[in-house]
Amino acid sequence: MIRFIWNSWWRNKERFILLLIGALIVSIGLSYLVGTTQASQGTIVDELQKRWKSSYDIVVRPPGSRSVTEDKKLLEPNYLSGLSGGISLEQYETIRSMEKIETAAPISMMGYVDYGTTLAEVNYDEPGIYRLHMSNSTTNGVSTYEDDNTLYFTVGDWQAPQGTQREYGVTGFNGKLINSNNILIAGIDPEAEAQLAGLNDAISDKTEQSKSFLDNEAYVSIKEVSTGIQNINIPVLLSNQSFVEGTSTYTIEKLEQSFKQDEQEEVMNEVKDRGGIQYLDDLEAKQIDHFTFTSEESHQKTIELIKGTNEDAGASLDSFNWMAFQPSPVNYQEVSSPFGERWPFAYQVEPYSVPEDSPLAQKHAYRPISMFSETSEGWPRLELDFHGVFDPSQLDLSKDPLNELPMETYFPSSAKWVMDNDQNPINPPKEMKPLNNPYGFLTKPPLLLTTIEAASQVLGEEPISAIRVKVHGVNEMSESSGQVLEQIAKDIEEETGLITDITLGSSPQPAITHIPASGEKESLGWVEQPWIKLGSSISIFKESKMGLSGVIASVIVVAIVYVFTSNIMMMYARKKEFAVLLAVGWRPKQLSLLIFIEALILGIFVSLVSWLILGIIYVTNDVETSIWRLLFIAIFGLSVYLLGSLVPSVLVQRISPYETMKSGEVSTKKRHSFQALTSFGMAANQLMTQWKRALLSVVSIALPAAMLMYFLFITVQLRGTMYTTWLGEFVAMEVGVMHYIAMGVALLIAILTTAEIMWQNVSERQAEFSVLKALGWRNHTVRVLVLWEGAISGLIAGLLGLSISLAAITISYNQFPFDSLLFFSSTLLIPIVTGIVGAMLPAMKAVQLTPSEGFRGGVSNKAKTEKAFRYVFSMGGVTLAAGVVAIMLFAIPANSNSNSNEQVDSSSTTTNDIEGTEGDLEVSAPTEEEIKVEGDEPGQSGDSIMSEKKTAYKTLKLGDEVFDGEDKEVTVERVDPPSSLKTTEKLITIRISYHKKTGEASVVYKPQTFQLMNSDGESYKPIEFEEVTTDSTWNGFEIKGRSKVVTESTFEVSDSSEKLAFKMNGSWTPGEIIIEIDS
């Protein structure tokens, strides 16, 4: 029977060659899918598995702490450094006690202590006037900032009368050269921090004190210094890194001015009379001492003092430290990206003005200035009890740039300067560094760590800024892991009322930020930072897995349809042969066995070719495999052909020798659906007449077309996550080519299926084509008729595929893609072209028919024609196989032993069709000179209110809501003046309501200083001020905790004042607020 099968194939050389090409394509597709799909999916899962783990799984924050950036699932890189309290110890205990919580690590960004270290001490005996010039310079990696200060002191018997030193231009000096910095101090739970970040392993030179801190056994104590003044003694650890690059220079000079004992009084009176410090600045001097300390040297001296290893007798630490400044967040505004294809997300930080009387040394700010109080009476006084030093570089934290999260507890957030203010690129980009500015864009991390208990003692009942959570049982990348995290986050929100974000499975996404001018600081331009795209790994995992599974299923189904179609068409072509066999005594079951054996032979051929291709792939790419995968390929190859032969083996038993001796179909009846007057109508009639065959062609094209449409949609969906995050860019390198090659293989099989069906149709319609040619049809018209059949099949397949893909997308994403309908409509060209290509060879066969050949009822190729036909198909098959194998060899991902540490630079990140940010850039914050403050002189020319509005933060009408946020609500209204007040002028009473909704920390609020002004620039202070509320926490200058304060200010204004404005300012608002009032 084997010989009989071979002879039968060889007699039908065209079909045999077509059969071999089909088997070869199925072999290539099978080996590629099994060999590379598993490798590619393994690569994706392995890479995501390795890189989806981050320092913490969930971050918990107070209500109202979300930024505008989080609307696009972007977590700002600076978010931790700007949080100030809002979570209570009770809420923390609730979270920590939850069943599936592995670690709950709280952090309290307490505030900035004014920390000073005495670096050296000088002592001079020679009488004279001395000049001390102090210069501090720091760099942010782009430019250097200088802060100079000069003071004068005297050595001798002369002493300035009490309170008059400034008149003489001198100050008291104790000989100590002190380096002062604002250092952020943070409260932590040492045990939780050891679990989360390995803090216990980062302690340098462990001692009993450091052990007590880590064991949470260090105590907080309160010392009464005097009546109403307390020092809070708290345990602290100090970081061994300063993170600031700068120098402190001290130059001491002796003025060339005689200062003998008997003339000291006369000299100083002369200095006073000549202008004090201005006079001293002009005097010549001789340098006698010069000291320079780098930031690192200053910090190391502090560490040495803590450890007791410093031998410099002049060096010392402060006995106590003020904590005046509170942390505040960076406020971002969406702006249009200057290069949207590279950076779809762009923001601008809001600049702030620094009042001249502010104790802040720097004169520019990119965060609102927030103080515990305006005077030192409300500043916490801290005594720092040093328990040790820790090294941040020894912490057990994720250092992979593809999945790192903000850990501002230990490191500053990173940034690169990429463009100047004129959008000129910086090549290469420069790494940005933090400055010694608590309200700068990049701030130092907390260099001092204390305990949560200490933070609660200083800040009150809600000291915690955020809680970083690790969850039990989340060990691998899977949908169940995502569900566990979502449930835990939901439970936390329901039980505590706090907000949560799942950070596990997130990845940095580059975004650019515009740094405008502030104060004397010019605009820096644009910096790039790794923002956090929440949930990007999980999104990539779900959709990549979905895409790979669909590709495999689609190719398998198309392959089965092709084999089934091929066998059916072969059966139709050999009906007369089978009828003769039945007539000479063959049994129907023997015909079924014949078809089964043919399928078995082809299945074995497919399996052997697949093994050969896989062997080449594994040898050349060093990809591991297993015996089970090879067995699966063999079983799969056999199964495809055996399943495809089942229906033909049943149908062949129904063949009647008498019926099949006729030409054409088994049934000679042929019905037309409608009268056809064009080639298009004739093609449509033909497809309707043989609809069962046409259906096979439609299904074979529709399935890969549907999968291709679905895959393209997934690609578009992933583009927002995959190609714009660094992790997604890394994974994307392993994905795209395989999917498209697989779809190409499926479409090639669909083309073969269409060609098989239409070839048989042409063979059975030889007489029809002969009649048409005899009636005068040209070859071109005959060709168009057959191509129309292929095009109509492709169009129907496209509509079916479009329906399938839209249904699948709607089910997968719970939304119908209305916005993508135009895109999907354009993909209909793919199945139409597929159908036309599949009809080309049958059209060529129909064109080559002559009327005489058609009337004879058969076609016999000449030897030359047969040889050419065989040559063309053989070369085409070999070229196709070689091309696909070459693509596989170059495109296959080598995943097995890959531990690639490749990093994706932001410069290679590209984006397409991403909904980025939009908005206009601002120039700068208003300077102090532009803002009208208390005590301004009246009488400005023009409309003073209009001038004031130009520089105001906000301009409103009376009755408008001033603020309505999650942290505060402020309203202003006009009420009737008190009846007790009698005056001849006009009285205006303004009621101000300030409702502080969150946080235990205090807010400086002084409504008694708010003034009215008229258009001439004349200001009015309240003649009467009264607090309406009786149960608020307001003490006259600050509000502590949650409280509502309602006050009324009454002003006496001139009757001629028609236009008035109410001015509000303070640390609670980013800038001055103007409220227009009609008198």
Buried (B, 14 or more C-beta within 10 A) or exposed (E): EEEEBEEBBEEBBBBBBBBBBBBBBBBBBBBBBBBBBBBBBBBBBBBBBBBBBBBBBBBBBBBBBBBBBBEBBBBBBBBBBBBBBBBBBEBBEBBBEBEBBEBBBBBBBBBBBBBBBBBBBBEBEEBBBBBBBBBBBBBBBBEEBEBEEBBBBBBBEBEBEEEEBEBBBBBEBEEBBBBBBBBBBBBBBBBBBBBBBEBBEBBBEEBEBBBBBBEBEBEBEEEEEEEEEEBBBBBBBBBBBBBBBBBBBBBBBBBEBEBEEEEBEEBBEEBBEEEBBEBBEEBEBEEBBEBEBBBBBBBBBBBBBBBEEBEEEBBBBBEBBBBBBBBBBBBBBBBEBBBBEBBBBBBBBBBBBBBEEBBBBBBBBBBBBBBBBBEEEBBBBBBBBBBBBBBBEBBBBBEBBBBBBBBBBBBBBBBBBBBBBEEEEBEEBBEBBBBBBBBBBBBBBBBBBBBBBBBBBBBBEBBBBBBBBBBBEBEEBBEEBBEBBBEBBEBBBEEBEBBBBBBBBBBBBBBBBBBBBBBEBBBBBBBBBBBBBBBBBBBBBBBBBBBBEBBBEBBBBBBBBBBBBBBBBBBBBBBBBBBBBBEEEBEBEBBBBBBBBBBBBBBBBBBEBBBEBBBBBBEEBEBEBEEEBBEBBBEBBBEBBBBBBBBBBEBBBEBEBEBBEEEBBEEEEEEEEEEBEEBBBBBBBBBBBBEEBBBBBBBBBBBBBBBBBBBBBBBBBBBBBBBBBBBBBBBBBBBBBBBBBBBBBBBBBBBBBBBBBBBBBBBBBBBBBBBBBEEEBEBEEBBBBBBBBBBBBBBBBBBBBBEBBBEBBEEBEEEEBEEBEEBBEEBBEBBBBBBBBBBBBBBEBBBBBBBEBBEEEEBEBEEEEEEEBBEEBEEEBEEBBEEBBEBBEEBBBBBBEBEEEEEBEBEEBEBEEBEBBEEEBBEBBBBBEBBBBEEBEEEBEEBBBEBBBEBBBBBBEBEEEBBEEEBBBBBBEBEEBEEEEEEEEBBBBBBBBBBBBBBBBBBBBBBBBBBBBBBBBBBBBBBBBBBEBEEBBBEEBBBBBEBBBBBBBBBBBEEEBEBBBBBBBBBBBBBBBBBBBEB
